[in-house]
């Protein structure tokens, strides 16, 4: 379900995130902000991407499933700490 809202000042399509028109800089109306928040809470909206616009078949994405990879995050933090410790040891020598 794609719902596109348009700026009341210049008529340009409004962004799916944020409250300011990227074309003229006007603030969205209260009704538009309220409907945008409802769409964001629904979690069943599509994001308009340039690749979707120019792809003849369209791309189906499932934004309801979020992937979390905690192992890679922990590994990255540990590697950064190890590098900082090595740099500190080398500076002391």
Biopython code that builds the backbone (N, CA, C, O; Angstrom):
import numpy as np
from Bio.PDB.StructureBuilder import StructureBuilder

atoms = [
    (1, "UNK", "N", (0.844, -1.169, 0.000)),
    (1, "UNK", "CA", (0.000, 0.000, 0.000)),
    (1, "UNK", "C", (0.890, 1.233, 0.000)),
    (1, "UNK", "O", (1.607, 1.483, 0.970)),
    (2, "UNK", "N", (0.851, 1.994, -1.065)),
    (2, "UNK", "CA", (1.662, 3.195, -1.178)),
    (2, "UNK", "C", (0.735, 4.402, -1.163)),
    (2, "UNK", "O", (-0.139, 4.540, -2.020)),
    (3, "UNK", "N", (0.933, 5.266, -0.190)),
    (3, "UNK", "CA", (0.158, 6.495, -0.110)),
    (3, "UNK", "C", (1.138, 7.648, -0.229)),
    (3, "UNK", "O", (2.054, 7.790, 0.580)),
    (4, "UNK", "N", (0.930, 8.471, -1.254)),
    (4, "UNK", "CA", (1.809, 9.609, -1.463)),
    (4, "UNK", "C", (1.047, 10.873, -1.101)),
    (4, "UNK", "O", (-0.046, 11.118, -1.612)),
    (5, "UNK", "N", (1.622, 11.664, -0.226)),
    (5, "UNK", "CA", (1.034, 12.945, 0.141)),
    (5, "UNK", "C", (1.779, 14.036, -0.618)),
    (5, "UNK", "O", (2.962, 13.899, -0.931)),
    (6, "UNK", "N", (1.066, 15.118, -0.906)),
    (6, "UNK", "CA", (1.650, 16.203, -1.670)),
    (6, "UNK", "C", (1.635, 17.490, -0.852)),
    (6, "UNK", "O", (0.735, 17.728, -0.047)),
    (7, "UNK", "N", (2.647, 18.302, -1.079)),
    (7, "UNK", "CA", (2.791, 19.575, -0.382)),
    (7, "UNK", "C", (1.648, 20.503, -0.780)),
    (7, "UNK", "O", (1.322, 20.626, -1.960)),
    (8, "UNK", "N", (1.042, 21.154, 0.209)),
    (8, "UNK", "CA", (-0.055, 22.073, -0.071)),
    (8, "UNK", "C", (0.445, 23.396, -0.644)),
    (8, "UNK", "O", (-0.332, 24.169, -1.203)),
    (9, "UNK", "N", (1.745, 23.652, -0.503)),
    (9, "UNK", "CA", (2.302, 24.921, -0.982)),
    (9, "UNK", "C", (2.792, 24.820, -2.428)),
    (9, "UNK", "O", (2.447, 25.655, -3.265)),
    (10, "UNK", "N", (3.614, 23.771, -2.722)),
    (10, "UNK", "CA", (4.199, 23.687, -4.072)),
    (10, "UNK", "C", (3.694, 22.496, -4.880)),
    (10, "UNK", "O", (3.908, 22.448, -6.091)),
    (11, "UNK", "N", (3.030, 21.536, -4.240)),
    (11, "UNK", "CA", (2.482, 20.387, -4.958)),
    (11, "UNK", "C", (3.448, 19.230, -5.134)),
    (11, "UNK", "O", (3.094, 18.231, -5.761)),
    (12, "UNK", "N", (4.653, 19.334, -4.600)),
    (12, "UNK", "CA", (5.641, 18.255, -4.727)),
    (12, "UNK", "C", (5.292, 17.121, -3.770)),
    (12, "UNK", "O", (4.627, 17.336, -2.757)),
    (13, "UNK", "N", (5.748, 15.899, -4.100)),
    (13, "UNK", "CA", (5.524, 14.745, -3.228)),
    (13, "UNK", "C", (6.307, 14.929, -1.941)),
    (13, "UNK", "O", (7.477, 15.311, -1.962)),
    (14, "UNK", "N", (5.654, 14.655, -0.821)),
    (14, "UNK", "CA", (6.296, 14.804, 0.482)),
    (14, "UNK", "C", (7.096, 13.563, 0.826)),
    (14, "UNK", "O", (6.756, 12.471, 0.373)),
    (15, "UNK", "N", (8.158, 13.704, 1.620)),
    (15, "UNK", "CA", (8.983, 12.548, 1.986)),
    (15, "UNK", "C", (8.222, 11.600, 2.899)),
    (15, "UNK", "O", (7.285, 12.002, 3.589)),
    (16, "UNK", "N", (8.638, 10.320, 2.895)),
    (16, "UNK", "CA", (7.988, 9.342, 3.758)),
    (16, "UNK", "C", (8.439, 9.499, 5.203)),
    (16, "UNK", "O", (7.773, 8.991, 6.106)),
    (17, "UNK", "N", (9.535, 10.178, 5.445)),
    (17, "UNK", "CA", (10.012, 10.458, 6.793)),
    (17, "UNK", "C", (10.330, 11.944, 6.893)),
    (17, "UNK", "O", (10.836, 12.539, 5.942)),
    (18, "UNK", "N", (10.044, 12.524, 8.010)),
    (18, "UNK", "CA", (10.282, 13.945, 8.203)),
    (18, "UNK", "C", (9.005, 14.730, 7.985)),
    (18, "UNK", "O", (8.015, 14.189, 7.492)),
    (19, "UNK", "N", (9.022, 16.013, 8.352)),
    (19, "UNK", "CA", (7.820, 16.830, 8.298)),
    (19, "UNK", "C", (7.981, 18.072, 7.433)),
    (19, "UNK", "O", (7.141, 18.971, 7.481)),
    (20, "UNK", "N", (9.050, 18.133, 6.644)),
    (20, "UNK", "CA", (9.314, 19.321, 5.836)),
    (20, "UNK", "C", (9.421, 18.917, 4.370)),
    (20, "UNK", "O", (10.060, 17.919, 4.036)),
    (21, "UNK", "N", (8.783, 19.710, 3.493)),
    (21, "UNK", "CA", (8.850, 19.471, 2.047)),
    (21, "UNK", "C", (10.278, 19.716, 1.578)),
    (21, "UNK", "O", (10.864, 20.757, 1.875)),
    (22, "UNK", "N", (10.834, 18.761, 0.847)),
    (22, "UNK", "CA", (12.214, 18.909, 0.374)),
    (22, "UNK", "C", (12.304, 19.859, -0.811)),
    (22, "UNK", "O", (13.398, 20.292, -1.172)),
    (23, "UNK", "N", (11.176, 20.186, -1.418)),
    (23, "UNK", "CA", (11.174, 21.061, -2.576)),
    (23, "UNK", "C", (11.145, 22.538, -2.178)),
    (23, "UNK", "O", (11.970, 23.325, -2.642)),
    (24, "UNK", "N", (10.181, 22.915, -1.307)),
    (24, "UNK", "CA", (10.038, 24.332, -0.956)),
    (24, "UNK", "C", (10.353, 24.647, 0.493)),
    (24, "UNK", "O", (10.476, 25.819, 0.851)),
    (25, "UNK", "N", (10.490, 23.618, 1.349)),
    (25, "UNK", "CA", (10.830, 23.833, 2.748)),
    (25, "UNK", "C", (9.642, 24.114, 3.642)),
    (25, "UNK", "O", (9.815, 24.465, 4.809)),
    (26, "UNK", "N", (8.421, 23.963, 3.106)),
    (26, "UNK", "CA", (7.229, 24.216, 3.913)),
    (26, "UNK", "C", (6.994, 23.057, 4.883)),
    (26, "UNK", "O", (7.317, 21.906, 4.591)),
    (27, "UNK", "N", (6.431, 23.384, 6.029)),
    (27, "UNK", "CA", (6.093, 22.384, 7.039)),
    (27, "UNK", "C", (4.783, 21.713, 6.641)),
    (27, "UNK", "O", (3.881, 22.366, 6.116)),
    (28, "UNK", "N", (4.680, 20.395, 6.896)),
    (28, "UNK", "CA", (3.433, 19.679, 6.619)),
    (28, "UNK", "C", (2.327, 20.194, 7.524)),
    (28, "UNK", "O", (2.591, 20.728, 8.602)),
    (29, "UNK", "N", (1.084, 20.032, 7.079)),
    (29, "UNK", "CA", (-0.046, 20.412, 7.917)),
    (29, "UNK", "C", (-0.225, 19.380, 9.028)),
    (29, "UNK", "O", (0.354, 18.295, 8.979)),
    (30, "UNK", "N", (-1.024, 19.728, 10.017)),
    (30, "UNK", "CA", (-1.241, 18.819, 11.145)),
    (30, "UNK", "C", (-1.889, 17.518, 10.691)),
    (30, "UNK", "O", (-1.558, 16.450, 11.207)),
    (31, "UNK", "N", (-2.817, 17.593, 9.723)),
    (31, "UNK", "CA", (-3.475, 16.380, 9.230)),
    (31, "UNK", "C", (-2.469, 15.459, 8.535)),
    (31, "UNK", "O", (-2.511, 14.240, 8.702)),
    (32, "UNK", "N", (-1.568, 16.056, 7.756)),
    (32, "UNK", "CA", (-0.566, 15.256, 7.052)),
    (32, "UNK", "C", (0.396, 14.604, 8.038)),
    (32, "UNK", "O", (0.763, 13.442, 7.863)),
    (33, "UNK", "N", (0.805, 15.325, 9.058)),
    (33, "UNK", "CA", (1.711, 14.757, 10.061)),
    (33, "UNK", "C", (1.022, 13.621, 10.803)),
    (33, "UNK", "O", (1.629, 12.581, 11.058)),
    (34, "UNK", "N", (-0.238, 13.818, 11.147)),
    (34, "UNK", "CA", (-0.993, 12.794, 11.857)),
    (34, "UNK", "C", (-1.145, 11.536, 11.000)),
    (34, "UNK", "O", (-0.958, 10.425, 11.496)),
    (35, "UNK", "N", (-1.481, 11.701, 9.720)),
    (35, "UNK", "CA", (-1.638, 10.532, 8.851)),
    (35, "UNK", "C", (-0.299, 9.847, 8.600)),
    (35, "UNK", "O", (-0.248, 8.625, 8.463)),
    (36, "UNK", "N", (0.794, 10.626, 8.539)),
    (36, "UNK", "CA", (2.118, 10.028, 8.353)),
    (36, "UNK", "C", (2.507, 9.199, 9.572)),
    (36, "UNK", "O", (3.080, 8.120, 9.427)),
    (37, "UNK", "N", (2.202, 9.692, 10.772)),
    (37, "UNK", "CA", (2.516, 8.939, 11.989)),
    (37, "UNK", "C", (1.706, 7.649, 12.048)),
    (37, "UNK", "O", (2.212, 6.619, 12.493)),
    (38, "UNK", "N", (0.448, 7.699, 11.600)),
    (38, "UNK", "CA", (-0.372, 6.491, 11.568)),
    (38, "UNK", "C", (0.215, 5.461, 10.610)),
    (38, "UNK", "O", (0.223, 4.266, 10.905)),
    (39, "UNK", "N", (0.708, 5.928, 9.457)),
    (39, "UNK", "CA", (1.337, 5.017, 8.493)),
    (39, "UNK", "C", (2.604, 4.398, 9.063)),
    (39, "UNK", "O", (2.867, 3.211, 8.866)),
    (40, "UNK", "N", (3.392, 5.208, 9.773)),
    (40, "UNK", "CA", (4.636, 4.697, 10.336)),
    (40, "UNK", "C", (4.353, 3.672, 11.423)),
    (40, "UNK", "O", (5.097, 2.701, 11.561)),
    (41, "UNK", "N", (3.289, 3.870, 12.197)),
    (41, "UNK", "CA", (2.936, 2.925, 13.250)),
    (41, "UNK", "C", (2.338, 1.648, 12.690)),
    (41, "UNK", "O", (2.377, 0.602, 13.338)),
    (42, "UNK", "N", (1.785, 1.730, 11.488)),
    (42, "UNK", "CA", (1.154, 0.568, 10.862)),
    (42, "UNK", "C", (2.205, -0.462, 10.428)),
    (42, "UNK", "O", (1.921, -1.660, 10.419)),
    (43, "UNK", "N", (3.411, -0.013, 10.070)),
    (43, "UNK", "CA", (4.528, -0.869, 9.633)),
    (43, "UNK", "C", (4.205, -1.692, 8.396)),
    (43, "UNK", "O", (4.857, -2.706, 8.149)),
    (44, "UNK", "N", (3.237, -1.291, 7.630)),
    (44, "UNK", "CA", (2.899, -2.001, 6.404)),
    (44, "UNK", "C", (2.919, -1.054, 5.214)),
    (44, "UNK", "O", (2.088, -1.172, 4.314)),
    (45, "UNK", "N", (3.844, -0.132, 5.202)),
    (45, "UNK", "CA", (3.948, 0.810, 4.109)),
    (45, "UNK", "C", (5.186, 0.513, 3.280)),
    (45, "UNK", "O", (6.120, -0.135, 3.751)),
    (46, "UNK", "N", (5.186, 0.982, 2.065)),
    (46, "UNK", "CA", (6.336, 0.803, 1.185)),
    (46, "UNK", "C", (7.093, 2.122, 1.092)),
    (46, "UNK", "O", (6.499, 3.199, 1.146)),
    (47, "UNK", "N", (8.387, 2.022, 0.954)),
    (47, "UNK", "CA", (9.217, 3.189, 0.776)),
    (47, "UNK", "C", (9.460, 3.354, -0.717)),
    (47, "UNK", "O", (9.881, 2.413, -1.390)),
    (48, "UNK", "N", (9.196, 4.536, -1.228)),
    (48, "UNK", "CA", (9.419, 4.776, -2.649)),
    (48, "UNK", "C", (10.903, 4.999, -2.907)),
    (48, "UNK", "O", (11.483, 5.973, -2.429)),
    (49, "UNK", "N", (11.507, 4.104, -3.656)),
    (49, "UNK", "CA", (12.918, 4.204, -3.995)),
    (49, "UNK", "C", (13.068, 4.414, -5.495)),
    (49, "UNK", "O", (12.190, 4.039, -6.273)),
    (50, "UNK", "N", (14.174, 5.010, -5.894)),
    (50, "UNK", "CA", (14.416, 5.215, -7.323)),
    (50, "UNK", "C", (14.512, 3.885, -8.057)),
    (50, "UNK", "O", (14.090, 3.785, -9.209)),
    (51, "UNK", "N", (15.064, 2.859, -7.405)),
    (51, "UNK", "CA", (15.176, 1.559, -8.053)),
    (51, "UNK", "C", (13.797, 0.958, -8.311)),
    (51, "UNK", "O", (13.613, 0.230, -9.286)),
    (52, "UNK", "N", (12.821, 1.257, -7.442)),
    (52, "UNK", "CA", (11.461, 0.786, -7.673)),
    (52, "UNK", "C", (10.822, 1.514, -8.846)),
    (52, "UNK", "O", (10.075, 0.926, -9.628)),
    (53, "UNK", "N", (11.124, 2.789, -8.955)),
    (53, "UNK", "CA", (10.514, 3.597, -10.007)),
    (53, "UNK", "C", (10.945, 3.133, -11.397)),
    (53, "UNK", "O", (10.129, 3.111, -12.319)),
    (54, "UNK", "N", (12.204, 2.766, -11.556)),
    (54, "UNK", "CA", (12.719, 2.417, -12.875)),
    (54, "UNK", "C", (12.783, 0.916, -13.129)),
    (54, "UNK", "O", (13.202, 0.499, -14.209)),
    (55, "UNK", "N", (12.385, 0.104, -12.176)),
    (55, "UNK", "CA", (12.361, -1.336, -12.366)),
    (55, "UNK", "C", (11.005, -1.716, -12.955)),
    (55, "UNK", "O", (9.978, -1.471, -12.322)),
    (56, "UNK", "N", (10.975, -2.306, -14.143)),
    (56, "UNK", "CA", (9.689, -2.585, -14.785)),
    (56, "UNK", "C", (8.834, -3.608, -14.031)),
    (56, "UNK", "O", (7.607, -3.537, -14.089)),
    (57, "UNK", "N", (9.451, -4.545, -13.335)),
    (57, "UNK", "CA", (8.693, -5.580, -12.639)),
    (57, "UNK", "C", (8.303, -5.197, -11.229)),
    (57, "UNK", "O", (7.433, -5.834, -10.635)),
    (58, "UNK", "N", (8.927, -4.173, -10.682)),
    (58, "UNK", "CA", (8.666, -3.806, -9.294)),
    (58, "UNK", "C", (9.413, -4.722, -8.346)),
    (58, "UNK", "O", (9.765, -5.845, -8.705)),
    (59, "UNK", "N", (9.649, -4.254, -7.164)),
    (59, "UNK", "CA", (10.371, -5.025, -6.163)),
    (59, "UNK", "C", (9.465, -5.157, -4.940)),
    (59, "UNK", "O", (8.956, -4.164, -4.421)),
    (60, "UNK", "N", (9.275, -6.385, -4.493)),
    (60, "UNK", "CA", (8.478, -6.614, -3.287)),
    (60, "UNK", "C", (9.405, -6.737, -2.093)),
    (60, "UNK", "O", (10.286, -7.596, -2.061)),
    (61, "UNK", "N", (9.199, -5.877, -1.120)),
    (61, "UNK", "CA", (10.017, -5.905, 0.082)),
    (61, "UNK", "C", (9.118, -6.153, 1.284)),
    (61, "UNK", "O", (7.975, -5.695, 1.325)),
    (62, "UNK", "N", (9.636, -6.868, 2.240)),
    (62, "UNK", "CA", (8.903, -7.124, 3.470)),
    (62, "UNK", "C", (9.577, -6.356, 4.588)),
    (62, "UNK", "O", (10.582, -6.811, 5.135)),
    (63, "UNK", "N", (9.037, -5.196, 4.934)),
    (63, "UNK", "CA", (9.621, -4.354, 5.971)),
    (63, "UNK", "C", (9.152, -4.741, 7.367)),
    (63, "UNK", "O", (9.590, -4.152, 8.355)),
    (64, "UNK", "N", (8.264, -5.728, 7.453)),
    (64, "UNK", "CA", (7.772, -6.128, 8.765)),
    (64, "UNK", "C", (8.785, -6.997, 9.503)),
    (64, "UNK", "O", (8.749, -7.071, 10.731)),
    (65, "UNK", "N", (9.687, -7.654, 8.775)),
    (65, "UNK", "CA", (10.699, -8.514, 9.380)),
    (65, "UNK", "C", (11.995, -7.723, 9.505)),
    (65, "UNK", "O", (12.533, -7.236, 8.510)),
    (66, "UNK", "N", (12.479, -7.601, 10.698)),
    (66, "UNK", "CA", (13.737, -6.886, 10.929)),
    (66, "UNK", "C", (14.806, -7.893, 11.313)),
    (66, "UNK", "O", (14.605, -8.761, 12.163)),
    (67, "UNK", "N", (15.935, -7.749, 10.663)),
    (67, "UNK", "CA", (17.039, -8.667, 10.934)),
    (67, "UNK", "C", (17.969, -8.027, 11.955)),
    (67, "UNK", "O", (18.377, -6.873, 11.817)),
    (68, "UNK", "N", (18.286, -8.793, 12.964)),
    (68, "UNK", "CA", (19.235, -8.320, 13.968)),
    (68, "UNK", "C", (20.378, -9.311, 14.045)),
    (68, "UNK", "O", (20.163, -10.519, 14.138)),
    (69, "UNK", "N", (21.577, -8.799, 14.007)),
    (69, "UNK", "CA", (22.734, -9.662, 14.090)),
    (69, "UNK", "C", (23.595, -9.156, 15.242)),
    (69, "UNK", "O", (24.526, -8.376, 15.042)),
    (70, "UNK", "N", (23.277, -9.602, 16.425)),
    (70, "UNK", "CA", (23.980, -9.148, 17.624)),
    (70, "UNK", "C", (25.408, -9.670, 17.664)),
    (70, "UNK", "O", (26.290, -9.015, 18.217)),
    (71, "UNK", "N", (25.644, -10.841, 17.084)),
    (71, "UNK", "CA", (26.991, -11.415, 17.111)),
    (71, "UNK", "C", (27.979, -10.504, 16.396)),
    (71, "UNK", "O", (29.071, -10.256, 16.907)),
    (72, "UNK", "N", (27.609, -9.999, 15.211)),
    (72, "UNK", "CA", (28.524, -9.120, 14.480)),
    (72, "UNK", "C", (28.759, -7.813, 15.226)),
    (72, "UNK", "O", (29.864, -7.272, 15.182)),
    (73, "UNK", "N", (27.755, -7.302, 15.900)),
    (73, "UNK", "CA", (27.917, -6.076, 16.673)),
    (73, "UNK", "C", (28.885, -6.264, 17.825)),
    (73, "UNK", "O", (29.752, -5.423, 18.064)),
    (74, "UNK", "N", (28.734, -7.364, 18.535)),
    (74, "UNK", "CA", (29.635, -7.658, 19.656)),
    (74, "UNK", "C", (31.055, -7.884, 19.148)),
    (74, "UNK", "O", (32.016, -7.405, 19.751)),
    (75, "UNK", "N", (31.189, -8.608, 18.045)),
    (75, "UNK", "CA", (32.508, -8.860, 17.453)),
    (75, "UNK", "C", (33.184, -7.552, 17.048)),
    (75, "UNK", "O", (34.384, -7.382, 17.261)),
    (76, "UNK", "N", (32.433, -6.643, 16.475)),
    (76, "UNK", "CA", (32.993, -5.358, 16.062)),
    (76, "UNK", "C", (33.469, -4.553, 17.268)),
    (76, "UNK", "O", (34.548, -3.962, 17.234)),
    (77, "UNK", "N", (32.675, -4.528, 18.322)),
    (77, "UNK", "CA", (33.069, -3.797, 19.533)),
    (77, "UNK", "C", (34.335, -4.402, 20.138)),
    (77, "UNK", "O", (35.232, -3.664, 20.548)),
    (78, "UNK", "N", (34.423, -5.732, 20.200)),
    (78, "UNK", "CA", (35.605, -6.398, 20.755)),
    (78, "UNK", "C", (36.839, -6.091, 19.911)),
    (78, "UNK", "O", (37.906, -5.819, 20.461)),
    (79, "UNK", "N", (36.713, -6.131, 18.596)),
    (79, "UNK", "CA", (37.853, -5.815, 17.726)),
    (79, "UNK", "C", (38.322, -4.382, 17.908)),
    (79, "UNK", "O", (39.526, -4.125, 17.925)),
    (80, "UNK", "N", (37.398, -3.450, 18.045)),
    (80, "UNK", "CA", (37.785, -2.051, 18.257)),
    (80, "UNK", "C", (38.519, -1.900, 19.581)),
    (80, "UNK", "O", (39.518, -1.184, 19.651)),
    (81, "UNK", "N", (38.048, -2.556, 20.621)),
    (81, "UNK", "CA", (38.718, -2.490, 21.934)),
    (81, "UNK", "C", (40.114, -3.087, 21.847)),
    (81, "UNK", "O", (41.052, -2.536, 22.422)),
    (82, "UNK", "N", (40.273, -4.205, 21.139)),
    (82, "UNK", "CA", (41.595, -4.827, 20.979)),
    (82, "UNK", "C", (42.547, -3.889, 20.247)),
    (82, "UNK", "O", (43.706, -3.756, 20.641)),
    (83, "UNK", "N", (42.075, -3.242, 19.193)),
    (83, "UNK", "CA", (42.924, -2.313, 18.433)),
    (83, "UNK", "C", (43.326, -1.137, 19.313)),
    (83, "UNK", "O", (44.475, -0.699, 19.259)),
    (84, "UNK", "N", (42.415, -0.622, 20.115)),
    (84, "UNK", "CA", (42.749, 0.496, 21.008)),
    (84, "UNK", "C", (43.780, 0.065, 22.043)),
    (84, "UNK", "O", (44.693, 0.832, 22.347)),
    (85, "UNK", "N", (43.662, -1.130, 22.586)),
    (85, "UNK", "CA", (44.639, -1.637, 23.559)),
    (85, "UNK", "C", (46.007, -1.804, 22.906)),
    (85, "UNK", "O", (47.019, -1.444, 23.507)),
    (86, "UNK", "N", (46.056, -2.337, 21.701)),
    (86, "UNK", "CA", (47.334, -2.517, 20.986)),
    (86, "UNK", "C", (47.981, -1.171, 20.726)),
    (86, "UNK", "O", (49.190, -1.027, 20.912)),
    (87, "UNK", "N", (47.202, -0.174, 20.299)),
    (87, "UNK", "CA", (47.755, 1.156, 20.044)),
    (87, "UNK", "C", (48.287, 1.764, 21.341)),
    (87, "UNK", "O", (49.345, 2.393, 21.332)),
    (88, "UNK", "N", (47.577, 1.589, 22.452)),
    (88, "UNK", "CA", (48.026, 2.122, 23.741)),
    (88, "UNK", "C", (49.333, 1.448, 24.170)),
    (88, "UNK", "O", (50.225, 2.119, 24.689)),
    (89, "UNK", "N", (49.458, 0.147, 23.965)),
    (89, "UNK", "CA", (50.689, -0.579, 24.340)),
    (89, "UNK", "C", (51.861, -0.100, 23.470)),
    (89, "UNK", "O", (52.966, 0.089, 23.978)),
    (90, "UNK", "N", (51.632, 0.092, 22.192)),
    (90, "UNK", "CA", (52.701, 0.529, 21.298)),
    (90, "UNK", "C", (53.155, 1.960, 21.619)),
    (90, "UNK", "O", (54.333, 2.279, 21.454)),
    (91, "UNK", "N", (52.261, 2.804, 22.064)),
    (91, "UNK", "CA", (52.652, 4.178, 22.412)),
    (91, "UNK", "C", (53.471, 4.221, 23.689)),
    (91, "UNK", "O", (54.327, 5.093, 23.842)),
    (92, "UNK", "N", (53.223, 3.290, 24.614)),
    (92, "UNK", "CA", (53.956, 3.247, 25.880)),
    (92, "UNK", "C", (55.386, 2.779, 25.631)),
    (92, "UNK", "O", (56.314, 3.238, 26.297)),
    (93, "UNK", "N", (55.564, 1.889, 24.696)),
    (93, "UNK", "CA", (56.909, 1.338, 24.432)),
    (93, "UNK", "C", (57.747, 2.384, 23.840)),
    (93, "UNK", "O", (58.915, 2.142, 23.537)),
]
sb = StructureBuilder()
sb.init_structure("model")
sb.init_model(0)
sb.init_chain("A")
sb.init_seg("    ")
for serial, (resi, resn, name, xyz) in enumerate(atoms, 1):
    if name == "N":
        sb.init_residue(resn, " ", resi, " ")
    sb.init_atom(name, np.array(xyz, "f"), 0.0, 1.0, " ", f" {name:<3s}", serial, name[0])
structure = sb.get_structure()
